[in-house]
Amino acid sequence: MVNQRGTLTNLNLGLNNINEVPVGALDFPNLTSLSLEFNGITIILPQAFQGVPNLQYLYLTGNKFPSWAPEMFRYITQLRTLGIGETPISVIPNNAFMYIPNLIRLEMSEAANRLSQIRSDFFEGLNNLYSIDVQGNRIEHVQPLGFANLPSLRHLDISYNQLQSLPENVFLNSFLPLPNDRREIYCCGNPWFCNNDLLWFRQLLRENLDIDIEKPGCLAVCAASPSGCPPEGTPLRAVDFCLESETQPYTGQALSLVGWIILAIIMTILLISICLLAMVRYGMSHRRKKTERSGIRGRRPNDVISSVIVRWWCISDGSSIFDTAADTSRPHRWRTHLKIDHPITSIENFNDS
């Protein structure tokens, strides 16, 4: 029995009715993989894994403990993979992984988890963390830097949560591109609100087509928005043409700007109308003057001569219109010569008549 304990490296105790893990029950110094999945474990004491110091793979999925103390991992500092999904965990304690800095894979998936947020200190110090799986929880909010400063992170599954947006610095110094290495951010199955707050994330996905965001049967699309733009079901990577005013309500500054624009348009129309009216009046005046000049030029020469002769005759022989009116004894010879029955062709013809 002693020899078996010393040589055992893989132990599977899953699908049993284990309610607790007594201190000292696990005494396998060379054990590297332990499965306690789908039992009824409600609590794990900090000293429970004291006898397995070389443990690298620990699977606790499908149990009933709502949280744990960081000291639970004090004696298994070489742990690489931790599976803790399908448990009623609602809160991850502060410094939860401080004793397992070499962790590479963390699995906290499926609907039994009750995580509602990701704090910025959850994964602090896990520089070797390659994969995080928190799909199927109730995550609605991720704090700034929630998945930041994880230089080895290549796989993140946040699908089937309640996420609508992500802070812009959430992946700071994480998901760094490497040659011939694909990255995965499974963000499908969330009610993403595709407004300006999410624009940075959508642009990141457009510029990095090597990042996988969907799984079979799981689409990464926009949820319905109050403005209707982009339409519900629009892929996150798609380019839409919504204006700022279509996705955001008008602010007081925007309304003031609109008012000034309307006033400028009205003033422009008024100025154009005044200019057009002035041009019309000028045109009419110019046309009237041109018509008058054309009328004068169009009169016949005989008419002009007749007018001159009549005027000359009326004031000839030292008489004038006024003289005639004053002296009634003088014959009104000018009256007899005003009757012209035929056109005047010359002064001589006028004298003959």
C-alpha positions in Angstrom: 0.0 0.0 0.0 2.9 2.3 0.8 4.5 1.6 -2.6 1.2 2.4 -4.3 0.8 5.7 -2.6 4.4 6.6 -3.6 3.9 5.8 -7.2 0.4 6.9 -7.9 0.2 9.9 -10.3 -3.4 9.9 -11.5 -6.4 9.5 -9.3 -10.1 9.8 -10.4 -12.7 9.9 -7.6 -15.4 11.5 -9.7 -19.1 10.6 -9.7 -19.1 9.3 -6.1 -21.0 10.6 -3.1 -18.1 12.3 -1.4 -19.3 15.2 0.8 -16.0 16.3 2.2 -12.3 15.8 1.9 -10.8 15.0 5.3 -7.4 16.3 6.2 -4.8 13.6 5.6 -7.1 11.5 3.3 -5.0 12.4 0.3 -1.5 11.3 0.9 0.1 10.8 -2.5 3.4 12.6 -2.8 3.8 11.9 -6.5 0.2 12.5 -7.5 0.0 15.0 -10.4 -3.7 14.7 -11.4 -6.8 14.4 -9.2 -10.4 14.4 -10.1 -13.2 14.9 -7.5 -15.8 15.9 -10.1 -19.6 15.6 -9.6 -19.6 14.6 -6.0 -21.6 16.4 -3.2 -18.6 18.2 -1.7 -19.8 21.3 0.2 -16.5 22.4 1.8 -12.8 21.9 1.3 -10.5 22.7 4.2 -7.2 24.5 3.6 -5.2 21.5 4.6 -7.0 19.0 2.4 -4.3 18.9 -0.3 -1.3 19.0 2.0 -0.4 15.4 1.1 -0.3 16.0 -2.7 2.5 18.7 -3.1 3.2 17.7 -6.7 -0.4 18.1 -7.9 -0.6 19.8 -11.3 -4.2 19.1 -12.4 -7.2 19.5 -10.1 -10.8 19.0 -11.2 -13.5 20.0 -8.8 -16.3 20.6 -11.3 -19.9 19.7 -10.3 -19.7 20.1 -6.6 -21.6 22.3 -4.1 -19.2 24.6 -2.3 -20.1 28.3 -2.9 -16.6 29.6 -2.4 -13.1 28.7 -1.2 -10.3 30.2 0.8 -7.0 31.0 -1.0 -5.2 28.8 1.6 -6.8 25.8 -0.1 -4.0 25.9 -2.7 -1.2 26.7 -0.2 0.3 23.2 -0.6 -0.1 22.7 -4.3 1.9 25.6 -5.7 2.8 23.6 -8.9 -0.9 23.5 -10.0 -1.3 24.1 -13.7 -4.9 23.4 -14.4 -7.9 24.1 -12.2 -11.4 23.0 -13.1 -14.0 24.4 -10.8 -17.1 24.8 -13.1 -20.7 23.9 -12.4 -20.5 25.0 -8.8 -22.7 27.6 -7.1 -19.8 30.1 -6.8 -21.0 33.6 -6.7 -17.9 35.4 -5.4 -14.2 34.8 -6.0 -12.2 35.7 -2.9 -9.5 38.3 -3.0 -6.1 36.9 -3.9 -7.9 33.7 -4.8 -4.9 32.3 -6.8 -2.0 33.8 -5.0 -0.5 30.4 -4.1 -0.7 29.0 -7.6 1.2 31.6 -9.8 2.0 28.9 -12.4 -1.6 28.3 -13.3 -2.1 27.9 -17.0 -5.7 26.9 -17.4 -8.7 28.0 -15.4 -12.2 26.5 -16.0 -15.1 28.0 -14.3 -17.8 27.3 -16.8 -21.5 26.3 -17.1 -24.7 27.6 -15.7 -24.4 26.5 -12.1 -21.9 29.2 -11.5 -23.4 32.5 -10.3 -20.6 34.9 -11.1 -22.0 38.3 -11.9 -18.8 40.3 -12.4 -15.1 40.0 -13.1 -13.0 42.2 -10.8 -9.7 43.7 -11.8 -7.8 41.7 -9.1 -9.2 38.2 -9.9 -6.3 37.1 -12.1 -3.6 39.3 -10.7 -0.1 37.8 -10.9 -1.0 34.9 -13.2 1.6 35.6 -15.8 1.5 32.1 -17.2 -2.3 31.9 -17.5 -3.1 30.7 -21.0 -6.8 29.9 -20.9 -9.8 31.3 -19.0 -13.2 29.7 -19.3 -16.1 31.5 -17.6 -18.8 30.7 -20.1 -22.4 30.1 -19.0 -22.3 32.3 -15.9 -24.3 35.4 -15.2 -21.5 38.0 -15.8 -23.0 41.4 -16.5 -20.0 43.6 -15.7 -16.2 43.4 -16.2 -14.2 46.0 -14.3 -11.5 47.9 -16.1 -8.3 45.8 -16.4 -10.4 42.7 -15.7 -8.4 40.6 -18.1 -5.3 42.8 -18.3 -1.6 42.1 -17.7 -1.9 38.5 -18.7 0.9 38.2 -21.3 0.4 34.5 -21.9 -3.4 34.7 -22.4 -4.5 33.2 -25.7 -7.9 31.7 -25.0 -10.9 33.4 -23.3 -14.4 32.1 -23.2 -17.0 34.6 -22.0 -19.8 33.2 -24.1 -23.4 32.8 -22.8 -23.2 35.5 -20.2 -25.1 38.8 -19.9 -22.4 41.1 -21.1 -23.5 44.3 -23.0 -20.2 46.1 -23.1 -16.5 46.0 -22.1 -14.2 48.7 -20.8 -11.6 49.8 -23.3 -8.6 48.8 -21.3 -9.9 45.4 -20.3 -7.3 43.5 -22.4 -4.4 45.8 -21.7 -1.1 43.9 -22.1 -3.0 40.7 -22.8 -3.6 38.8 -26.0 -0.4 40.0 -27.5 0.0 38.7 -31.1 2.5 36.0 -31.8 3.6 34.5 -35.1 1.6 31.5 -36.3 -0.6 31.5 -33.1 -4.3 32.0 -33.2 -6.2 33.8 -30.4 -9.6 33.0 -29.1 -12.1 35.4 -27.5 -15.4 33.5 -27.5 -17.8 36.4 -26.9 -20.9 34.9 -28.6 -24.2 34.4 -26.9 -24.1 37.8 -25.1 -26.6 40.7 -25.6 -24.0 43.1 -26.9 -25.2 46.8 -27.0 -23.4 48.0 -30.1 -23.1 51.7 -29.3 -20.0 53.9 -29.1 -18.9 52.3 -25.9 -18.3 49.0 -27.7 -16.9 50.5 -30.8 -13.3 50.0 -29.7 -13.9 46.2 -29.2 -15.6 45.8 -32.6 -12.7 47.7 -34.2 -10.2 45.4 -32.5 -12.0 42.4 -33.9 -12.1 43.8 -37.4 -8.4 44.6 -37.3 -7.4 41.1 -35.9 -9.2 38.5 -38.0 -7.0 35.8 -36.4 -9.1 36.1 -33.2 -11.9 33.5 -33.2 -15.0 34.9 -31.6 -17.7 32.3 -32.4 -18.3 28.6 -31.8 -20.6 26.2 -33.6 -24.2 27.3 -33.0 -23.0 30.4 -31.1 -23.0 33.8 -32.9 -21.4 37.0 -31.8 -24.0 39.6 -32.8 -25.5 42.9 -31.6 -28.6 43.0 -29.6 -31.6 45.2 -30.3 -31.0 48.9 -29.7 -33.5 51.7 -29.0 -32.5 53.5 -32.2 -32.7 50.4 -34.3 -29.2 50.9 -35.7 -27.4 48.7 -36.1 -30.2 46.2 -36.5 -30.5 43.3 -34.2 -28.4 40.4 -35.3 -25.6 42.5 -36.9 -22.3 40.6 -36.5 -19.8 42.3 -34.1 -17.2 42.5 -36.9 -19.6 44.1 -39.4 -19.2 47.8 -40.3 -22.4 49.8 -39.7 -23.1 53.4 -40.7 -24.9 54.8 -37.7 -24.3 58.4 -36.9 -23.6 59.6 -33.4 -27.1 61.2 -33.2 -28.7 57.9 -34.0 -27.1 56.0 -31.2 -26.9 58.7 -28.5 -29.5 61.1 -27.2 -29.1 64.8 -28.0 -27.3 66.8 -25.3 -27.8 70.4 -24.6 -24.7 71.3 -26.5 -25.9 69.4 -29.5 -29.3 71.1 -29.4 -27.6 74.5 -29.2 -25.4 73.6 -32.2 -28.5 72.5 -34.2 -30.1 75.9 -33.4 -27.2 77.9 -34.7 -27.1 75.8 -37.8 -30.8 76.4 -38.5 -30.3 80.2 -37.9 -27.4 80.3 -40.3 -29.5 78.5 -43.0 -32.4 81.0 -42.5 -30.0 84.0 -42.7 -28.4 82.6 -45.9 -31.8 82.1 -47.5 -32.8 85.7 -46.6 -29.6 87.1 -48.0 -30.0 85.2 -51.3 -33.6 86.4 -51.6 -32.5 90.0 -51.1 -29.8 89.6 -53.7 -32.2 88.0 -56.2 -34.8 90.8 -55.7 -32.1 93.5 -56.3 -31.0 91.8 -59.4 -34.6 91.6 -60.7 -35.2 95.3 -60.1 -32.0 96.2 -61.7 -32.9 94.1 -64.8 -36.3 95.6 -65.1 -34.9 99.2 -64.8 -32.2 98.4 -67.4 -34.8 96.9 -69.8 -37.1 100.0 -69.4 -34.3 102.4 -70.2 -33.2 100.3 -73.2 -36.8 100.3 -74.5 -37.0 104.1 -74.2 -33.7 104.5 -76.1 -34.9 102.1 -78.8 -38.2 104.2 -79.2 -36.3 107.4 -79.8 -34.0 105.8 -82.3 -36.9 104.2 -84.1 -38.7 107.6 -85.0 -38.8 108.5 -88.8 -36.6 111.4 -90.0 -39.6 113.2 -91.6 -41.4 113.3 -88.3 -38.4 114.8 -86.7 -38.1 117.5 -89.4 -41.9 118.2 -89.3 -41.6 118.8 -85.5 -38.7 121.1 -86.0 -40.4 123.1 -88.8 -43.7 123.5 -86.8 -41.8 124.8 -83.8 -39.8 127.2 -86.0 -42.9 128.4 -87.8 -44.8 129.1 -84.7 -42.2 131.5 -83.4 -41.1 133.1 -86.8 -41.7 136.7 -88.0 -41.0 138.0 -84.6 -44.1 136.3 -83.1 -44.5 133.7 -80.5 -47.3 131.8 -79.0 -47.4 134.3 -76.1 -47.4 137.2 -78.5 -50.3 135.8 -80.4 -52.2 135.3 -77.3 -51.6 138.9 -76.2 -52.3 140.7 -79.5 -55.6 139.6 -81.0 -55.5 142.2 -83.8 -52.8 140.4 -85.6 -53.9 137.6 -87.9 -53.2 134.1 -86.6 -51.4 133.1 -89.7 -49.6 130.3 -87.8 -52.8 128.4 -87.3 -53.5 128.3 -91.1 -50.1 126.7 -91.6 -50.3 124.1 -88.9 -52.7 122.0 -91.0 -50.4 119.7 -92.9 -52.3 117.2 -95.1 -49.3 115.5 -96.7 -45.9 114.4 -95.4 -43.1 117.0 -95.4 -40.1 115.9 -97.4 -38.1 119.1 -97.2 -38.2 122.6 -96.1 -38.9 123.8 -99.6 -42.0 121.7 -99.8 -43.1 123.1 -96.5 -42.8 126.7 -97.8 -44.7 125.8 -101.0 -47.6 124.6 -99.0 
